[in-house]
Every structure is written in structure tokens, then in C-alpha cells.
Amino acid sequence: MNFAKRFLMVAGAGALAGILAIAIAPKTAHALVAALVQVANTPSSAVPVLYAPAASNVYFAMCENFVNGFAGSCTLSPVPAGRTLVIEAASIATSTPSGSDPVNADINIVGNDIFYFIPMERQPISAGPTDNYTGQLQGRLTIPPVGSAEMTPICQVSLGGSGGSFGALMYCTMSGYTIPAN
């Protein structure tokens, strides 16, 4: 029992001395705690680093258009010459009369004849006689320039039936960034 009392008295005195030291020299105590809690960037426990692109390199464009007849398209902002376009996200949405559902939707990069097809999914029924479809690009695309001309992304939709005159709408958005061409 005496041993337990003596141990508790020594522990209490040590705790009191620690509290007193923190009160008298807070900078020293802070340095001691900081030295004990250091994050080391080693190969086995690497700290992830993310570099965001400069604001001048961010690419964000939207377009919308009517789908006349069986097909429609809209043109997005051009990519400056000598820049590689990195697409992080792209989406296409349509609102069509019933029975005029999209059969193909894609992004066409004019300048290097590349097509990226986007699968479309029907959305829950809304009020009125329209069908709504949306599709999203999954994954990152890197599109290098061809020659010294600008690249111009175009969104395209083909319908299974005639959208009629001004009866169908399409919307397209694309975001990412540009980097210097290799």
C-alpha cells in the first residue's frame, strides 16, 4: 500500500511539474509536442500531393441546341493551338418527344477526328410527353493537338425517330484543363 501511495505522489508531482512547465514556457512545450508529432514523407508512407492547374489553363465549356430531324450538334469553346486538352468530365443531356430517343451521343474533336461515345440513360418520367436522357463520360481523356491548329470539341446526338421541328433539345458540358503539347 505504501508503494502505491509513493508511486501516486511521484506521478502527481511529475504531472504538476509538467503543467507548471507548460504555463511558464509555452513555446518550449509547443516545440516539444511538435517534435513528437512529425509527419515524414517516406516511400512506405507517402503523403499525397495534388497540383491544381493554373486558372488560365482551366477548360470549362457548355453548349445547347435544338435537335432538328434525326440529329443535332453544338460546338464547345476551342482549345488554343499547341495545347493538349485533358477532359476530366463531360456530359450530354437530351429532352426529346416520346419515341425520339437518342441512339448515339458522342464528343467529336474536330482537328484530329476522334469520337468518344457517351452511353445515354433514360431518366425518370417527367411531366409532359417528353423523354429525358443523360450520359456522362467516365474517366480522364487526354487529347493531344494535331499540327498547329485549334481543336474544337463538338457534342453530337442522333435520335431513333424524328425530333420534329424544334421538338428536341440537347445540352452539353465539358470540363478539364489544358497543358502544353509535348
Helices and strands as residue ranges (DSSP letters): H 2-24, H 26-36, G 55-57, E 58-67, E 71-75, E 83-97, E 102-110, E 114-117, E 121-122, E 130-136, E 141-143, E 152-159, E 168-180
